Amino acid sequence: MEIKTKKAFWQKINLFNRRNQDTFISEETKNLHDLIAKIVIWFFLLLTLLLFASLIGFVIAQSVTAFQRYGFWNLLVGNKWAPSDDPPSFGVLPFITGTFWVCLFSMILAVPLGILSSLFICEFLPKKIKKTSLTLIELLSGIPSVVFGAFGLMVIGPIFVKMGAPTKENMMTASFILALMALPTIISLSVNAINGVAKSHRYASLALGISQANTTFRIVFKSALTKIIGAVIFGFGRVIGETMAVIMIAGGSVFSPDTMNGPLAFFFSSITTLAGIIGIEINETTSTLHSSALYAVGIFLFIIVTIINVIVLIIYKTHDYRAKRIGKEKTPDLKTLNLNDTKMKKLIYQKTLNNRKVSQTWDYIRIGFMSLAWALTMGLIIWIIGDIILEGIFNFRPAAGESIWNFHLAQFFTTEVNPLTGRGGYMSLLFTTFLLVIVAITIAMPIGIMIAIYLNEYSGIKKNKFANSIRFFLNTLVSTPSIIYGMFGLILFIDFLGFGFTIISTGLTLTLVVLPVIIKAVEDSLKAVPDELREASLALGANKIGTITKVVIPNALLGIITSMILTMGRIIGESAPVYLTLGSTLQFPDKGFLSSGQTLTTHIIFLNKDSPLPNKINLMYETAFITIVLIYLLNFLAKHFANNAKNNTSGGNTRWTIDLIKLKISERKTQKATKKQQKKTQKPKQ
């Protein structure tokens, strides 16, 4: 009696209802299908490249007026920003200096914490604690920037006020929060770099009697140094492009940091960054020249991001070049000694005794710094997540007659806000967010999959210069601040096409934001499919597009679903382009995709900016709590799919396995032999 095993629902997914029937297709038909597939993929590829090129072109075109009036150099080094003066002045230098200092201080905190924590996690922690630590890092990376800003405003800012800051919004508050925001990027990429170091390097060092701490710093860290530098630069790019958190906590001053009144006045100066000034003034411009100057700031920001990506590319290329030459290099001028066995043993023994105490001391110091950095990092993560969750649920500052509960389930299901308490309206926020997700995912996922198919299946991986140029362009777009996408959406969808401040305008803008991320994630999923499956499918006589649709995509399906779920979380947590293109009124989207309104993230911004209610801090905590719960649920679901995808591809449980293809080949041979035999038997006797 056969026992039927219950399959999970993702194992039942079948994109094609033919169930792999043995239908014989002519070569002409196969070639026609391949040609049609190539035309469709190339069409969407060129359309996407044209759209992103128009993004840059529109921003440049809008900035021409300011560049013609003031010149590139005068805008860059001008020290005064005064749009209301007659004549107006537009100098970007205060924002460049503000960006420099806030990035410098945040990196001073984030880089040592990130690198030392990564080394400790990879080399010293037990497996379970390592897994827990990486999970906490993932949780920190899922927090939206406005939630970081709210945490800085409500928790970190008051601490600096007690230390002598005049207000909660200052350069140190912004630096501290931006350091927290950079940590997930630095740690995640550094952990990948450290795990990429061959285990044989570690074993060889330990076998020579070198301590684990010394091995970690002198062997592992040096081997992974190039990619760790790349991780730091990516973290710097994350900081330099942040907009909404900076608007909330940096102070908003258009002047350079105060260097004339002592160190405290300097550290606690009110500043604005390049991205921050765009977010503050782009919807409140006083003239065409003012708007053009803000687009010029966007050009400066995009140039910086491009330079950062070029530096990372050069570093990685240099690393690959050195890795290829490592066996060819020789060390010149080596000293030679003629020692017999007795003298050699005596020399080694003396060296060992002299260095043992010093080496042990240095080992203790190194391990101490690494463990301290790890403990501080985990403590900061638990602090911010715990504060948002606890303050979101409980009211720790109840006024007379107020409940100790901050989160009220009954008010969660309302569509309108109570004007007296400011509570409610979350169903309107959720529905608006849901419609944005539908627009962005519906457009971005199919296009992203097709472009990823081109990059991985049609272009080759290393030799195609056009494909490598596209990858570099996509990397630049991934690190481009989302406020620039918001500026483009403001020009194209609202002003030029006349869609207005609606969900469709914001959804199309968010499509551009997430499309590069989707392409990279789907391409990685396609790369994870073994090449043997493609080769076996082609050997069976399948054409290129048939192999892709029936072999590659089904095996990469779980990874594609994972990327889609993570993208949904990215859309929910996005704030800068939504802030510029969706409007400011909290209302139910009764007009569907033509409605305006607020999302969960922009609701936090408008509460901080416009709400006169005394309990607005509680309202911000409540909204932040709902936002991170929703994003964490999506991340948990994505991780579940990712684990299943990993098990399927690594454990031999792929949808198409080599054994299955061999079975199909033998079945095909048997069928051909049977047909030949039937033809012989049916042939009339002469």
C-alpha positions as CSV (number, residue, x, y, z in Angstrom):
1,M,0.0,0.0,0.0
2,E,1.5,3.3,-1.1
3,I,1.7,6.1,1.5
4,K,0.9,9.5,0.1
5,T,3.1,12.3,1.4
6,K,1.6,15.7,1.8
7,K,3.4,18.4,-0.3
8,A,3.8,22.0,0.8
9,F,1.9,24.4,-1.4
10,W,5.0,25.9,-3.0
11,Q,5.9,22.4,-4.2
12,K,2.6,22.2,-6.0
13,I,3.2,25.4,-7.9
14,N,3.2,24.6,-11.6
15,L,3.5,27.5,-14.0
16,F,2.7,25.4,-17.0
17,N,-0.2,23.0,-17.2
18,R,1.3,20.8,-19.9
19,R,3.0,18.8,-17.3
20,N,6.0,18.3,-19.5
21,Q,4.3,16.4,-22.2
22,D,6.5,14.8,-24.8
23,T,5.4,17.0,-27.7
24,F,7.8,17.1,-30.6
25,I,8.3,20.7,-31.9
26,S,10.0,21.5,-35.1
27,E,13.3,23.4,-35.1
28,E,11.6,26.3,-37.0
29,T,9.0,26.7,-34.3
30,K,11.7,26.6,-31.6
31,N,13.7,29.2,-33.3
32,L,10.6,31.4,-33.8
33,H,9.8,31.1,-30.0
34,D,13.4,32.0,-29.1
35,L,13.3,35.0,-31.5
36,I,10.0,36.3,-30.0
37,A,11.3,35.9,-26.5
38,K,14.5,37.8,-27.3
39,I,12.5,40.6,-28.9
40,V,10.2,40.9,-25.8
41,I,13.1,40.8,-23.4
42,W,15.2,43.4,-25.4
43,F,12.1,45.6,-25.7
44,F,11.6,45.8,-21.9
45,L,15.4,46.1,-21.3
46,L,15.7,49.1,-23.6
47,L,12.4,50.6,-22.2
48,T,13.8,50.4,-18.7
49,L,17.2,51.8,-19.7
50,L,15.4,54.7,-21.5
51,L,13.2,55.3,-18.4
52,F,16.2,55.5,-16.1
53,A,18.1,57.6,-18.6
54,S,15.1,60.0,-18.7
55,L,15.3,60.1,-14.9
56,I,18.8,61.6,-15.1
57,G,17.9,63.7,-18.1
58,F,14.8,65.3,-16.5
59,V,16.7,66.1,-13.3
60,I,19.6,67.6,-15.3
61,A,17.1,69.6,-17.5
62,Q,15.4,71.1,-14.4
63,S,18.8,72.2,-13.0
64,V,20.0,74.0,-16.1
65,T,18.4,77.3,-15.1
66,A,20.4,77.4,-11.8
67,F,23.7,76.4,-13.5
68,Q,23.2,79.0,-16.2
69,R,22.5,81.7,-13.6
70,Y,25.2,80.9,-11.1
71,G,27.6,78.5,-12.7
72,F,28.6,75.0,-11.4
73,W,31.5,76.3,-9.3
74,N,29.6,79.2,-7.7
75,L,26.8,76.9,-6.7
76,L,29.3,74.4,-5.3
77,V,31.3,76.8,-3.2
78,G,28.6,79.4,-2.4
79,N,28.2,79.9,1.4
80,K,24.8,81.4,1.5
81,W,21.4,79.8,0.8
82,A,18.6,82.4,0.9
83,P,15.8,81.8,-1.6
84,S,13.7,84.7,-0.3
85,D,16.4,87.4,-0.7
86,D,16.3,89.9,-3.6
87,P,18.3,88.7,-5.5
88,P,18.2,85.1,-4.1
89,S,21.4,83.3,-3.2
90,F,21.9,79.6,-3.7
91,G,25.2,78.2,-2.3
92,V,25.5,74.5,-1.6
93,L,28.6,74.7,0.6
94,P,26.8,74.7,4.0
95,F,25.0,71.5,3.0
96,I,28.2,69.9,1.8
97,T,30.0,70.7,5.1
98,G,26.9,69.5,7.1
99,T,26.9,66.3,5.1
100,F,30.6,65.8,5.5
101,W,30.6,66.2,9.3
102,V,27.5,64.1,10.0
103,C,28.9,61.3,7.7
104,L,32.3,61.5,9.4
105,F,30.9,61.3,12.9
106,S,28.5,58.5,12.0
107,M,31.3,56.5,10.3
108,I,33.6,57.0,13.3
109,L,31.0,55.2,15.4
110,A,29.7,52.6,12.8
111,V,33.0,51.4,11.2
112,P,34.8,50.0,14.3
113,L,31.5,48.6,15.8
114,G,30.6,47.0,12.5
115,I,34.0,45.5,11.6
116,L,34.9,44.2,15.1
117,S,31.3,42.9,15.6
118,S,31.6,41.1,12.2
119,L,34.9,39.4,13.1
120,F,33.6,38.4,16.5
121,I,30.4,37.0,15.0
122,C,32.1,35.0,12.4
123,E,35.2,33.7,14.3
124,F,34.3,33.4,17.9
125,L,30.6,33.0,18.5
126,P,28.9,29.6,18.8
127,K,26.6,28.7,15.9
128,K,23.3,29.5,17.8
129,I,24.4,32.8,19.1
130,K,25.8,33.7,15.7
131,K,22.5,33.0,14.1
132,T,20.7,35.1,16.7
133,S,23.1,38.0,16.2
134,L,22.6,37.9,12.4
135,T,18.8,37.8,13.0
136,L,19.0,40.9,15.1
137,I,21.0,42.6,12.4
138,E,18.3,41.7,9.8
139,L,15.7,43.1,12.2
140,L,17.6,46.4,12.4
141,S,17.9,46.6,8.6
142,G,14.1,46.3,8.3
143,I,13.4,49.4,10.3
144,P,12.2,52.3,8.1
145,S,14.3,55.5,8.2
146,V,11.4,57.5,9.6
147,V,11.2,55.1,12.6
148,F,14.9,55.7,13.1
149,G,14.2,59.4,13.0
150,A,11.4,59.1,15.5
151,F,13.6,57.1,17.9
152,G,16.3,59.8,17.6
153,L,13.8,62.5,18.2
154,M,12.1,60.9,21.2
155,V,15.1,59.0,22.9
156,I,18.5,60.1,21.7
157,G,17.8,63.8,21.3
158,P,16.7,64.3,25.0
159,I,19.9,62.5,26.1
160,F,22.0,65.1,24.2
161,V,19.9,67.9,25.6
162,K,21.0,66.8,29.1
163,M,24.6,66.9,27.9
164,G,24.3,70.5,26.9
165,A,22.6,70.6,23.5
166,P,20.2,73.5,23.0
167,T,17.6,71.3,21.2
168,K,16.9,67.7,20.4
169,E,17.6,68.3,16.7
170,N,21.3,68.6,16.2
171,M,24.3,67.2,14.4
172,M,25.2,64.6,17.1
173,T,21.6,63.2,17.2
174,A,21.7,62.8,13.4
175,S,25.2,61.3,13.5
176,F,24.2,58.7,16.1
177,I,21.1,57.6,14.3
178,L,22.8,57.5,10.9
179,A,25.5,55.3,12.5
180,L,22.8,52.9,13.6
181,M,21.3,52.9,10.0
182,A,24.8,52.2,8.5
183,L,25.5,49.2,10.8
184,P,23.3,46.6,9.1
185,T,25.0,47.4,5.7
186,I,28.5,47.3,7.1
187,I,28.0,44.1,9.2
188,S,26.1,42.1,6.6
189,L,28.6,42.8,3.8
190,S,31.6,42.3,6.1
191,V,30.2,39.0,7.4
192,N,29.9,37.8,3.8
193,A,33.4,38.9,3.1
194,I,34.8,37.1,6.2
195,N,32.8,33.9,5.4
196,G,34.3,34.0,1.9
197,V,37.9,33.5,3.3
198,A,38.9,29.9,2.7
199,K,38.9,27.8,5.8
200,S,42.3,26.4,4.8
201,H,43.8,29.8,5.6
202,R,42.5,29.5,9.1
203,Y,43.6,25.9,9.6
204,A,47.1,26.5,8.2
205,S,47.6,29.4,10.6
206,L,46.2,27.5,13.6
207,A,48.3,24.5,12.7
208,L,51.4,26.7,12.9
209,G,50.6,27.5,16.5
210,I,49.2,31.0,15.9
211,S,46.4,31.9,18.3
212,Q,42.8,32.3,17.1
213,A,42.8,36.1,17.8
214,N,46.0,36.5,15.9
215,T,44.7,34.4,13.0
216,T,41.5,36.5,12.9
217,F,43.4,39.8,12.5
218,R,46.5,38.8,10.6
219,I,45.0,36.2,8.2
220,V,41.2,36.4,8.0
221,F,40.9,40.2,8.3
222,K,43.7,40.9,5.8
223,S,42.3,38.4,3.4
224,A,38.8,40.0,3.5
225,L,40.1,43.6,3.8
226,T,39.3,44.7,0.3
227,K,35.6,43.6,0.5
228,I,35.3,45.0,4.0
229,I,36.5,48.4,2.7
230,G,33.7,48.0,0.0
231,A,31.2,47.3,2.8
232,V,32.3,50.5,4.6
233,I,31.9,52.6,1.4
234,F,28.4,51.1,0.9
235,G,27.6,52.1,4.4
236,F,28.8,55.6,3.7
237,G,26.6,55.7,0.7
238,R,23.6,54.6,2.9
239,V,24.3,57.5,5.2
240,I,25.0,60.2,2.6
241,G,21.7,59.7,0.9
242,E,19.4,59.5,3.9
243,T,16.7,62.2,3.8
244,M,13.7,61.8,6.1
245,A,15.5,60.9,9.3
246,V,17.8,63.8,8.7
247,I,14.9,66.2,8.2
248,M,13.5,65.0,11.6
249,I,16.6,65.2,13.7
250,A,19.3,67.3,12.2
251,G,17.8,70.7,12.9
252,G,17.1,72.1,9.4
253,S,19.5,75.0,9.5
254,V,20.8,76.4,6.2
255,F,24.1,77.5,7.8
256,S,27.4,75.6,8.2
257,P,28.1,74.1,11.7
258,D,29.1,76.6,14.3
259,T,32.9,76.6,14.6
260,M,33.2,80.0,16.5
261,N,31.7,79.2,19.9
262,G,33.5,76.2,21.2
263,P,33.3,72.4,20.8
264,L,29.8,72.0,22.3
265,A,28.3,74.6,20.0
266,F,30.0,72.8,17.0
267,F,28.9,69.3,18.0
268,F,25.3,70.3,18.7
269,S,24.9,72.6,15.7
270,S,21.7,72.6,13.7
271,I,22.6,71.5,10.2
272,T,21.0,70.2,6.9
273,T,22.5,67.7,4.5
274,L,22.3,67.7,0.7
275,A,19.4,65.2,0.7
276,G,17.8,67.0,3.6
277,I,17.5,70.4,2.0
278,I,15.7,68.8,-1.0
279,G,13.2,67.1,1.2
280,I,12.5,70.2,3.2
281,E,12.1,72.7,0.4
282,I,11.1,70.9,-2.8
283,N,7.4,71.1,-2.2
284,E,7.6,74.7,-0.9
285,T,9.7,76.4,-3.6
286,T,9.3,80.2,-4.0
287,S,10.3,80.5,-7.7
288,T,11.4,78.5,-10.7
289,L,15.0,79.4,-9.9
290,H,14.6,78.0,-6.4
291,S,13.3,74.7,-7.8
292,S,16.1,74.6,-10.3
293,A,18.7,75.1,-7.5
294,L,17.2,72.1,-5.6
295,Y,17.5,69.9,-8.7
296,A,21.1,71.1,-8.9
297,V,21.6,69.8,-5.4
298,G,20.2,66.5,-6.6
299,I,22.8,66.4,-9.4
300,F,25.6,67.0,-6.9
301,L,24.2,64.1,-4.8
302,F,24.0,61.8,-7.7
303,I,27.6,62.6,-8.8
304,I,28.8,61.7,-5.2
305,V,26.9,58.4,-5.3
306,T,28.3,57.6,-8.8
307,I,31.9,58.3,-7.5
308,I,31.3,56.0,-4.5
309,N,30.2,53.2,-6.8
310,V,33.2,53.7,-9.1
311,I,35.5,53.5,-6.1
312,V,33.9,50.2,-5.0
313,L,34.2,48.8,-8.5
314,I,37.9,49.7,-8.6
315,I,38.5,48.2,-5.2
316,Y,36.8,44.9,-6.2
317,K,38.6,44.7,-9.5
318,T,41.9,45.3,-7.8
319,H,41.1,42.5,-5.3
320,D,40.3,40.1,-8.2
321,Y,43.5,41.1,-10.0
322,R,45.6,40.5,-6.9
323,A,44.0,37.2,-6.2
324,K,45.0,36.0,-9.7
325,R,48.6,37.1,-9.2
326,I,49.0,35.8,-5.7
327,G,50.9,32.7,-6.8
328,K,53.2,34.6,-9.1
329,E,54.6,37.1,-6.7
330,K,57.9,36.5,-4.9
331,T,59.4,38.1,-1.9
332,P,62.8,39.7,-2.7
333,D,65.9,39.9,-0.5
334,L,65.0,37.0,1.8
335,K,67.7,36.4,4.4
336,T,69.2,32.9,4.7
337,L,70.6,31.3,7.8
338,N,72.6,28.0,8.1
339,L,71.5,26.4,11.3
340,N,71.8,22.8,12.5
341,D,68.8,21.2,14.2
342,T,70.0,22.1,17.8
343,K,70.5,25.8,17.0
344,M,67.2,25.9,15.1
345,K,65.3,24.4,18.1
346,K,67.0,26.8,20.5
347,L,66.2,29.8,18.4
348,I,62.6,28.8,18.0
349,Y,62.3,28.2,21.7
350,Q,63.8,31.5,22.7
351,K,61.6,33.4,20.2
352,T,58.5,31.6,21.5
353,L,59.2,32.4,25.2
354,N,59.9,36.0,24.4
355,N,56.7,36.5,22.4
356,R,54.3,34.3,24.3
357,K,53.4,36.8,27.1
358,V,53.2,39.7,24.7
359,S,51.1,37.7,22.3
360,Q,48.7,36.5,25.0
361,T,48.3,40.1,26.2
362,W,47.5,41.3,22.7
363,D,45.1,38.4,22.2
364,Y,43.1,39.4,25.3
365,I,43.0,43.0,24.2
366,R,41.8,42.1,20.7
367,I,39.1,39.7,22.0
368,G,38.1,42.3,24.6
369,F,37.5,44.9,21.9
370,M,35.7,42.6,19.6
371,S,33.4,41.3,22.4
372,L,32.7,44.8,23.6
373,A,31.9,46.0,20.1
374,W,29.5,43.0,19.6
375,A,27.9,43.6,23.0
376,L,27.4,47.3,22.2
377,T,26.0,46.6,18.8
378,M,23.5,44.0,20.1
379,G,22.6,46.3,22.9
380,L,21.8,49.2,20.6
381,I,19.7,47.0,18.4
382,I,17.7,45.6,21.3
383,W,17.4,49.1,22.7
384,I,15.8,50.6,19.6
385,I,13.6,47.6,18.8
386,G,12.5,47.2,22.4
387,D,11.8,50.8,22.9
388,I,9.6,51.0,19.8
389,I,7.7,47.8,20.7
390,L,7.2,48.7,24.4
391,E,6.3,52.4,23.8
392,G,4.1,51.3,20.9
393,I,2.1,49.0,23.2
394,F,2.2,50.8,26.5
395,N,1.6,54.4,27.5
396,F,4.4,55.2,29.9
397,R,3.3,58.8,30.2
398,P,-0.4,58.7,30.8
399,A,-2.2,61.9,31.4
400,A,-5.2,62.2,33.7
401,G,-7.9,59.8,32.6
402,E,-5.7,58.1,29.9
403,S,-5.2,54.3,29.7
404,I,-1.8,52.7,30.2
405,W,-2.3,51.1,26.8
406,N,-0.9,53.0,23.8
407,F,-2.1,50.6,21.2
408,H,-5.8,50.3,21.0
409,L,-7.1,47.5,18.8
410,A,-10.6,48.9,18.4
411,Q,-9.3,52.2,17.0
412,F,-6.9,50.3,14.7
413,F,-9.9,49.3,12.5
414,T,-11.2,52.9,12.0
415,T,-10.8,54.9,8.8
416,E,-11.0,58.4,10.3
417,V,-8.9,60.1,12.9
418,N,-10.4,61.3,16.1
419,P,-9.7,65.1,16.1
420,L,-9.5,65.3,19.9
421,T,-7.1,62.4,20.5
422,G,-5.5,62.0,17.1
423,R,-6.0,58.2,17.3
424,G,-7.5,56.0,14.6
425,G,-7.4,56.1,10.8
426,Y,-5.0,53.2,10.5
427,M,-7.3,51.3,8.0
428,S,-6.9,54.3,5.7
429,L,-3.2,54.2,6.1
430,L,-3.0,50.5,5.5
431,F,-5.3,50.6,2.4
432,T,-3.3,53.4,0.9
433,T,-0.1,51.5,1.5
434,F,-1.6,48.3,0.1
435,L,-2.6,50.1,-3.1
436,L,0.9,51.4,-3.5
437,V,2.3,47.9,-3.1
438,I,-0.1,46.6,-5.8
439,V,0.9,49.3,-8.3
440,A,4.7,49.0,-7.7
441,I,4.9,45.2,-7.5
442,T,2.5,44.6,-10.5
443,I,4.7,46.7,-12.8
444,A,8.2,46.1,-11.3
445,M,8.2,42.3,-10.9
446,P,7.6,41.2,-14.5
447,I,10.0,43.8,-15.9
448,G,12.6,42.9,-13.3
449,I,12.3,39.2,-14.0
450,M,12.7,39.8,-17.8
451,I,15.8,42.0,-17.3
452,A,17.3,39.5,-14.9
453,I,16.7,36.8,-17.4
454,Y,18.6,38.8,-20.0
455,L,21.6,39.5,-17.7
456,N,21.9,35.9,-16.5
457,E,20.7,33.8,-19.4
458,Y,21.4,35.7,-22.6
459,S,24.3,38.0,-21.9
460,G,26.9,35.7,-20.3
461,I,28.3,36.5,-16.9
462,K,31.8,38.1,-17.3
463,K,32.7,38.8,-21.0
464,N,29.7,40.9,-22.1
465,K,30.7,44.5,-21.6
466,F,27.2,45.8,-22.3
467,A,25.7,43.6,-19.5
468,N,28.5,44.6,-17.1
469,S,27.7,48.2,-17.9
470,I,24.1,47.6,-17.1
471,R,25.0,45.9,-13.8
472,F,27.2,48.9,-12.8
473,F,24.3,51.3,-13.8
474,L,21.9,49.2,-11.6
475,N,24.3,49.2,-8.7
476,T,24.4,53.0,-9.0
477,L,20.6,53.2,-9.1
478,V,20.3,50.9,-6.0
479,S,22.5,53.3,-4.0
480,T,20.9,56.5,-5.4
481,P,19.0,58.3,-2.7
482,S,15.2,57.8,-3.0
483,I,14.6,61.5,-2.8
484,I,16.0,61.8,-6.3
485,Y,13.4,59.3,-7.5
486,G,10.8,61.4,-5.7
487,M,12.0,64.5,-7.6
488,F,11.7,62.7,-10.9
489,G,8.2,61.5,-10.0
490,L,7.3,65.0,-9.1
491,I,8.4,66.3,-12.6
492,L,7.2,63.5,-14.8
493,F,4.1,62.0,-13.3
494,I,2.6,65.0,-11.4
495,D,3.7,68.1,-13.5
496,F,4.3,66.7,-17.0
497,L,1.7,63.9,-17.2
498,G,-0.7,65.5,-14.9
499,F,-1.5,62.5,-12.7
500,G,-1.5,64.8,-9.6
501,F,-0.7,63.8,-6.0
502,T,-2.2,60.3,-6.4
503,I,-1.5,56.7,-5.6
504,I,-0.7,56.0,-9.3
505,S,1.9,58.7,-9.3
506,T,3.6,57.5,-6.2
507,G,3.3,53.8,-7.2
508,L,5.0,54.5,-10.5
509,T,7.7,56.4,-8.7
510,L,8.2,53.5,-6.3
511,T,8.4,51.2,-9.2
512,L,11.6,53.0,-10.3
513,V,12.9,52.8,-6.7
514,V,12.5,49.0,-6.3
515,L,13.1,47.9,-9.9
516,P,17.0,47.8,-9.6
517,V,16.7,45.9,-6.3
518,I,14.3,43.3,-7.9
519,I,16.6,42.9,-10.9
520,K,19.6,42.1,-8.7
521,A,17.7,39.8,-6.4
522,V,16.1,37.8,-9.2
523,E,19.4,37.6,-11.1
524,D,21.0,36.1,-7.9
525,S,18.1,33.5,-7.7
526,L,18.7,32.5,-11.4
527,K,22.4,32.2,-10.7
528,A,21.7,29.7,-7.9
529,V,20.1,27.3,-10.4
530,P,22.8,24.7,-11.4
531,D,24.1,24.9,-14.9
532,E,23.8,21.1,-15.3
533,L,20.0,21.6,-15.4
534,R,20.3,24.0,-18.3
535,E,22.8,21.8,-20.2
536,A,20.7,18.7,-19.7
537,S,17.5,20.4,-20.9
538,L,19.2,21.7,-24.0
539,A,20.7,18.2,-24.6
540,L,17.1,16.9,-24.6
541,G,16.4,19.2,-27.6
542,A,14.6,22.0,-25.7
543,N,15.1,25.5,-27.0
544,K,16.5,28.4,-24.9
545,I,13.2,30.0,-23.9
546,G,11.8,26.6,-23.1
547,T,14.7,25.8,-20.8
548,I,14.3,29.1,-19.1
549,T,10.5,28.8,-18.5
550,K,10.3,25.1,-17.7
551,V,13.6,24.5,-15.9
552,V,15.3,27.7,-14.7
553,I,12.3,29.7,-13.5
554,P,10.6,26.8,-11.6
555,N,13.8,26.1,-9.8
556,A,14.3,29.8,-9.0
557,L,10.7,30.4,-8.1
558,L,11.1,30.4,-4.3
559,G,14.0,32.9,-4.6
560,I,11.8,35.1,-6.8
561,I,8.9,35.0,-4.4
562,T,11.4,35.9,-1.6
563,S,12.6,38.9,-3.5
564,M,9.0,40.0,-4.1
565,I,8.1,39.8,-0.4
566,L,11.2,41.7,0.6
567,T,10.4,44.3,-2.0
568,M,6.9,44.7,-0.5
569,G,8.6,45.4,2.8
570,R,10.9,48.0,1.1
571,I,7.8,49.7,-0.4
572,I,6.0,49.8,3.0
573,G,9.1,51.3,4.7
574,E,9.8,53.9,1.9
575,S,9.1,57.5,2.8
576,A,11.0,60.2,0.8
577,P,9.3,59.7,-2.6
578,V,6.0,59.1,-1.0
579,Y,6.3,62.3,1.0
580,L,6.9,64.3,-2.3
581,T,4.3,62.7,-4.5
582,L,1.3,61.4,-2.5
583,G,0.0,64.4,-0.6
584,S,-0.5,65.2,3.1
585,T,-4.1,64.5,3.9
586,L,-5.0,61.4,5.9
587,Q,-8.1,60.0,4.1
588,F,-9.6,56.7,3.0
589,P,-8.6,55.9,-0.7
590,D,-12.2,55.9,-1.9
591,K,-11.1,56.9,-5.4
592,G,-8.8,53.9,-5.7
593,F,-5.6,54.6,-7.5
594,L,-6.5,58.2,-8.1
595,S,-6.7,58.9,-4.3
596,S,-4.1,60.9,-2.4
597,G,-3.3,60.4,1.3
598,Q,-0.7,59.2,3.7
599,T,1.0,55.9,4.4
600,L,2.2,54.6,7.7
601,T,5.7,56.1,7.3
602,T,4.6,59.5,6.1
603,H,2.0,59.6,8.9
604,I,4.9,59.7,11.3
605,I,6.5,62.6,9.4
606,F,3.3,64.6,9.4
607,L,2.6,63.9,13.1
608,N,6.0,65.3,13.9
609,K,5.7,68.2,11.5
610,D,2.1,69.4,11.9
611,S,0.4,67.8,14.8
612,P,-0.5,70.2,17.7
613,L,-1.7,67.4,20.0
614,P,0.2,66.9,23.3
615,N,0.2,63.1,22.8
616,K,1.8,63.1,19.4
617,I,4.8,61.2,20.7
618,N,2.5,58.4,21.7
619,L,0.9,58.5,18.3
620,M,4.3,58.4,16.6
621,Y,5.3,55.3,18.7
622,E,2.0,53.6,17.9
623,T,2.4,54.1,14.1
624,A,6.1,53.1,14.3
625,F,5.1,49.9,16.2
626,I,2.4,49.0,13.5
627,T,4.9,49.7,10.7
628,I,7.7,47.5,12.0
629,V,5.3,44.7,12.9
630,L,4.0,44.6,9.4
631,I,7.6,44.7,7.9
632,Y,8.8,42.0,10.3
633,L,5.9,39.7,9.3
634,L,6.9,40.1,5.6
635,N,10.6,39.5,6.4
636,F,9.7,36.4,8.4
637,L,7.7,35.1,5.5
638,A,10.5,35.9,3.1
639,K,13.0,34.1,5.3
640,H,10.7,31.1,5.3
641,F,10.7,31.0,1.5
642,A,14.4,31.6,1.4
643,N,15.2,28.7,3.7
644,N,13.0,26.4,1.6
645,A,14.7,27.6,-1.6
646,K,18.1,26.9,-0.1
647,N,17.0,23.4,1.0
648,N,15.6,22.7,-2.4
649,T,18.7,23.8,-4.3
650,S,21.3,22.4,-1.9
651,G,19.7,19.1,-0.9
652,G,19.0,17.7,-4.3
653,N,15.3,18.4,-4.1
654,T,15.2,20.8,-7.0
655,R,12.1,20.9,-9.1
656,W,14.2,19.5,-12.0
657,T,17.1,17.2,-10.9
658,I,19.8,15.5,-12.9
659,D,18.3,12.1,-12.2
660,L,14.9,13.3,-13.3
661,I,16.3,14.6,-16.6
662,K,18.2,11.3,-17.1
663,L,14.9,9.5,-16.6
664,K,13.3,11.7,-19.2
665,I,16.1,10.9,-21.6
666,S,15.6,7.2,-21.1
667,E,11.9,7.5,-21.5
668,R,12.4,9.5,-24.7
669,K,14.7,6.8,-26.1
670,T,12.2,4.1,-25.1
671,Q,9.3,5.9,-26.8
672,K,11.3,6.3,-30.0
673,A,12.2,2.7,-30.0
674,T,8.6,1.7,-29.4
675,K,7.4,3.9,-32.3
676,K,10.0,2.4,-34.6
677,Q,8.9,-1.1,-33.6
678,Q,5.2,-0.1,-34.2
679,K,6.0,1.2,-37.6
680,K,7.7,-2.0,-38.6
681,T,4.9,-4.2,-37.4
682,Q,2.3,-2.0,-39.1
683,K,4.2,-1.9,-42.4
684,P,2.3,-4.1,-45.0
685,K,4.0,-7.2,-46.2
686,Q,5.0,-7.0,-49.9
